[in-house]
Amino acid sequence: MKIKLLSASSCALAVAGSFLLGLMGCGSAGIMGTGASPSANSAPAILTVTDAPLGNILSAMVTVSSVTVNPSGSGTPVSLLTSPTTVELSGLNGIQEPLEIGALPMGTYSSISVAISGVSVTYVDSTGKTITASATVASPTVNIPLNPALSVSSTAGVDLHLAVDLGSSFSISGSTVTFAPVVTAAYGQIDSEDQGQRLIHVSGPLVSISSTSLVVQSADSGRQFTFTVNSSTHFPNGMDATSIPTGTIVHVKGEAQPDGTFLALSVAIESGEANDGQDGEQSGDQDENQNNGGKGIVTAVTESNGVLTSFTFVPREDFGDVNSSSPLAAMVSSTTAFVIPTDALSAGVPANSFTAASLFAGESVFVTGAMTTMGTLNATQVTLSGEGTKGVLTAMPQGSGSDLNFTITLPSMSFLTTYTGMTSLNVVTNQATDFGDGLTAATLAADPAGTSLEVHGYLIMTGPKTYVLYADEVNTMLTDSQED
């Protein structure tokens, strides 16, 4: 097991193919959860989860049964998860999703224990076939030393990250899949993090909303989270906090604040929206069919006389009557709307570039509609969704300021290579791109060929066998030499 302890200023890890369990300093106003409440003798904390992109994995459902922080000496371990929680890791692509609020009593902690009780994975094998399998969990409990030890001496929130390298954790031999967690750790304080490290994302049904706050229920963990809303919160064109019906599936991009609350930076509608950012109109009546669907990777497209009639996709998140990590069939008609979300437009995706004619296997989408039979969905709306990958710079980035373009070489086992034949990917950034781990547009522009990066954004086919990823997040990635 590789152990790499990073400095406090490097809290947001960028580990190849990893998921991350983090504890962010945060007050109880920032989240509605079921964990222990902070007191005068403890520091508030939030349990969050993320991963880094992994080549051929389409879905990875991991059940975390417990997370405990172990004190130095003879003290009592502190549990930060009140009940087993199943999360889908591959779809997060390096972004953080909160799981549950917790608290760390004052004291000194020397290690963390993570117990994993079940793993189901959907992946692309070497022949291009999509396989869903249950993994054998080897070494189900992993103990990660904290060196130096974590000292909690005030009520100020701490930021503790555990990163499990999924690329090294999965072993596939024939039809046998084994999951043996490989873990790294880092910790720091929320007020020392840059903006990219403090970003969180939650997708799910909108529980309530007002001019000052909103509550969304995570489609992943089922937990409810509260975000502050203010004049800087971006809503879809023509909408505000008073015009989004409860029950609407939304994607909230937020930022942990130094005082421990969550601020909603943007709210994107993922169901029932006629066109987010293109015509900005939505019916005030929420069609319940719009709340059936899922978000995942397209695995095949079917055309008739050159017109898209259906496609299959593997849901990484599911809503309503959809409940499967196996491929689903989405039926497409002339009334199916293809939508570019506001965040994608901000990242530089050209308007009208995502259509039925441009959909391809390997693209990430959010599909809503009505279930007809088991495994079949009549799609009323298909929304472009974010996806991520890791790669190595082929040359120094070109451009100026925050408007950069560069090419990365993809991992040999990337599903993008399997589906599209691409071995390298063109990436562009702009002023809306977030940079993590101390990376900036200026430092990225100076990075030489061979630099390992992790990119997240919106993938578009711009021409026959020509693709561009418009990045909304770019992080550096630890190499093997950096981990030693």
N, C-alpha and C positions, 0 to 999 in steps of 0.2 A: 504494500500500500504506500503510495507516494504521499508525503506530507509536506506542504509548503506553506509556511506562515508568512503572510505579507504584512507590510507596515500598516498602521492605522489609516494612513492617507490613501491606501490602495484597497479599500474595502470591497469595491465592486469587482469581483473576480471575472476574468475572461479566460476560462479554462476550456481547452478543446473538448467539445461534446459533453458539456457538464450540465447538471442541474444544481441549483443552489438553494439551500435553506438558510434564510437570513433572519436575524433579529434586529429590527430597526428600533431606535428610540422613538417612542410615539406615545402621546397622551391618549386617554380613553375617549376624548372627543373625536379622534381620528378614525375610529373603527368600531363597529359593533361586532363583538365576538363572544366566545364562550370561555376564554381562558381566564387565569387568575387576574384580579384587579390590582394595579399598582397601589402601594401604600407609602406612608412616610418612611418606611424602612426598606423600600425596594425601588428598583429602577424599572420604568415601563419598557416594554418590548413588544415587537410585532413579529410573528413568524411569517416569513415570506418564502416563496418558491420561484425558481426560474431554472432555465437550462441554457446551454449553448447549442447551436445547431449541430445535428448529427447526420452524417451522410445518407445512409440508406434506410433510416428509421422514419416511418410515416406516423406511427403512434406508439407511445410508451406510457401505459397506465401503471403507476407505482403506488402501492398502498404503504404509507408511512404509519406504522403502528405506535411509535413513540419517539420523542426527542427529549433527552434529559441533559441538563448541564450539571456536571459533577464537581462538588467543592473540593478544595484541597483539604487533606486531613480526613476527619471522621464525620463531617457534616452530612446532611441529608440531601441527596440529589434533587434537583428542581425539574419537574416535568413542565414542558412548554407546549404539549399537545394533549388536550383533554380526552380525545378519542381517536381511533385510527382514521386516517383521512386518505382517500384515493385521489391522486392528481394525475393529469395528463401532462407529461413533461416536454415532449418534443415540439408541441405547438407554441410554447412560450418563446423559443428562439432568442434567448438572452434577455428577455424582459422579465421584470419581477411582478409576481402576483401575491398579495398578502393572503395568509391562511387563517391566522388566529392571533388574538391579543394575549399577552402573557406578562409576567413580571419576574424579575430576578432580585431576590433579597440581597441586601448588602453582604459582601463577603468576597472571597477569592476562589476562583474556579479554575481547575487544572485540565479538564477534558470535557468532551461532549460525546454522548452516545446516541446513535440513530439506529432504530430498529425498523426493518422493512419486512413485511409479511407476505407480499404478493406482487407479482409483476406480469403484465400481459403486454405483448409487443406485436405490432404490425410492421413488417419490413419488406423491402424488395430484395429477392435473392439474386444470385449471379446470373440467372437466366431471364430476369425481368419479371418474374412471377411475384404477386403480392401474397404474403404469408402472414397469418395471424396465429400466434402460439402463446401458451403460458410458459413462463421461464421458471426454471429451478433456481431458487434463491440460495446461493452459497454465502456463508458468513452473514447471516441475516442481521446481526448486530455489529455495528462498526464503532469502535472507540477512537476518537481523534484527540490527541494531546493538544493542549494550548500552551505554547511556549514562546514568550513568557506567559504566565498565568494571567487570566482576566480578573482584574480587581474592580469590584463595584463598591464605591465608597460614597455615592451620593444618589439622589433621585434623578439625575440626568440620564437620559436614555442611552443605551449602548447599541452598537451595530455589530452583530456577529453573523458571519457567513460561513456556511458549510457548502462546499462544492463537490458534487460527485461526478467524476469523469465517466459519462455514459459510454463513450467510445471504448474505454478500457474495461468498463464494467460488463458489457455484453460480450458473450462468447457464443457463436453460432457454429455448430458442427452438424451437418446434415439437417435433420429435423429437430435436433435438440438445442434449446436455447438456455443458457445459464447466465444469471445475473449475480455478479460478485462486486459489491460497491467499492469503488476506489475514491477516496475522499481527501480533499484539501480544506484548509480553514484560514480565516482571517477575521479580525475584529477592529472596531474603531468607534467613533461617535458620529451621530448624524449631522451635527453642526460643522463637521470637518469635511463632509462629502461634497463633491461637485454636483451640479444639477443632474447630470446623466446618471449618477449613482443613486439619486433619490427618487427617480421615476418609478412609478408603479402603474400597473394596468389591471383592470377588472372588466370582464365581459359577463353579461347576464341580464335577467329581467330587472327593470326599474321598479323598485318597491315603493318609493315616494320621492317627491321633488318639490322644492320651494325656491324662493328667490335667494335663499341663503345656504341651502344644503340639499343633497340628494343621497338616497340610499339605494344601492344596487346589490343584488344577490348573485354571487359568483356561480356561474354555470359549472365551474370545475369542482369547487369544494362545498358549495351550498351555503357558505357563510355570507352574512350581510355586512356591507361596509358603508360607512358614512364619509362623504366628501363635502368640504366647504365649497360653496359657489360664490363667486364675486364678479365684478365687472370685467375681469380679465379672462374668465372662463369662456372658451369658444364653443358655440353651438352651431348646428347646421344652418345654412343660409335661410333667413326668414323665420327662424325659430328662437325661442328662449326657454327659460326654465318653466314657464307657465303653459307651454304648448306641446309638451311631450307627454303622452298618456302613460300612466302606470301600466306595467306589463310589457312595454316595449323593450325589445332586446337592444341594449346599448353597450358600447365600449367606452369606458372612462379611462382617460390617461391623466394621472395625477402626480403630485409631487409631495413628498413628506416635508413638512415645514419644521424649522428649528424648534417651534413650541410644541411639536408633537402631533399636530393635526395634519390631515390630508387635504390639499387644495386640488380641485378639479381643474386641470389645464384645458381639457377639451372633452366634449361628449359627442360621440359619433353614433348614429342610429344604424343598427345592423338588421333590423326587421321593420317591415311596414313603411319604409321610406321610399317614395317614388324615385327620388334621385338626390342624394346627398352631395351638394356642391355643384350640380348641373342645372336643375331647375328649382331645387329647394322647396318642393311642395310635398305635403303629406296629408293624407286624410286624417281628420280628427278622430275617426272611429278606428280603433285598432282591430284589424281582422285577425281572429284567433289562429287562422292558418299560417299567418306570418310568424307565429311563435313556434312553429315546427321546423326543425332544420338542424344544420350543423356547420361547423367550420373545419376545413381540412384540405388535403392535397388531391387535386384531380389526377386520376390514374389512367383514364382513357376517355376519348371523345368519339362520338358516333355521328356521322353526317349522312344525309340523303340528298343526292343531287347538289352537293356542295353546301348544304344548309345544315347547321347543327340541330340535331333532334334529341340527343341525350348525352350524358356523360356520367362517369362513375367517380366517386371521391371517397376517401377515407376520413371520417369525421374525427377530429381531435377534441372538439367540443360539440355537445349535442343539446338540443332544446326540445321541449314538448314531447311528442310521441317518438322522437328519434332517440334510440338508446343502443348504440352499437359502435364498436371500433372497426368493424368489418366494412368493406366497400359498400356504398349505397348508390343506387341508380337515380339520377335526377333527370326527369323528362322536361324538355325545353319546347316552348311554343312561341308563336309570334308575339304573344303578350308578355313573355318573360322579360323583366327589366334587368339590364346589366348596368351596375352602378359603381362609380368611382367614389370612395369616401373622401371627406374633406382632408383627412390626414395625408392621404395619398396625393391629392392635388397639391398640398403644401410641400410635399417631398419632391414635386416636380413632374409627376405623372401627367402627361398631356391629356386634356379633356377629350372625351370620345375615343380614347385609345383602347378601352376595354369593352369589347363587344362579343357577341356570339361567334363572329368570324375569327376572332383572335384568341379564343380560349384554347389552351393546350395542356397536355398531360405534364404535370410538374408544377402547375400554377396553384396558388393558394386562394381559396374562395370561401365565402360565407353564403350558404344556400338556405333559403326559406321557402315554405310552400305547404302543401297538404299531402299527408301520407295517404297513399292509395292502397298498397299492399305492403307486407313486411319487406323492407329493403328497397322500396320504391317511393319517390317523392316527386310530385308535380311541382316543379320550381316556378314560383311567381317572381322571385327576385334572386339574382346572383350578384354578390358584392365582392369586389376585389379585396383580398385580405393580405396582411403582412406575412412574410416568411423570411427565414434567415439561413445563412450558410457560413461556413468558415472557409478560408482559402489563403493563398500566399500571393503577395504582390509579384506580378511579372515584370514590372518596371516602376520607376518613381511616378507618382500621380502627376497629371497635367492639369493646368488651369490656374486660377488665381483666387485669393480670398477663400470663401467657403464654397465656391463653385469649382469643384474638382471632379475629374473623371479618371478612373484607373481600372485595371483588369486584374482579377485574381484567378489563380489556378485552383480548380475544385478538387476535393478529395477523390481518390480513385473509386470509392464506393458510394458516391453521391447519387441519390435518386434522380437528380437533375440530369446527370450524365446518362443514366439508364433511359429516361423518358425522352430527352431532347437530343442526346448525342453531344451536348456541349461539354467540353473539358475545361473551359475557362469562361468567366462571366464578366461583362462590363458593368461597372458600378459608377453612379454619379451622386454627388452630394450637393447641398445648397444651404442657405441660411437656416432652414428648418431642421437640419440634421443635428442630432445630439451625439456628442462624443464622450466616451467613458474612459476610466482608468488613466486619467491624466492626459489623454489624447486630445488634440485640438486640430482644427483645420490646418493650422500652420505646421504643426509637427507631422501630421499625416502627409502634407505636401512634400516634406523632406525625407520621408521614409524610403529606403532603398528597396530594390527588388529582393525578394526573399523574406520580407517582413510578414509575419502571420497576423491575419486580421479576422474579425468576426463581424459580419454585416447583417443588418436587418432592414427590410424595406419591402417595396412593392415591385414584383417582377412582371414585366410586360414584354410581349413579342412585338417587336417593331418592324419586322419583315420576315420573309421566309428563313427559318432557322437562325434568326437574329434576335437577341434578347438583351434587355437592360434592366438592372435592378436600381430603382430610385431609393436611396438609403435614407431612412429616418433615424437610424442609430448605427454607429461604427465604434468598435472596441478593439483594443489590442488583444492578442491572445498569447498566453504563456506557451513557450516552446519547451521541448524536453530538456534542453540545456538550462533553461531558466528554472525548471523544477528541481534540478539536481542540487 
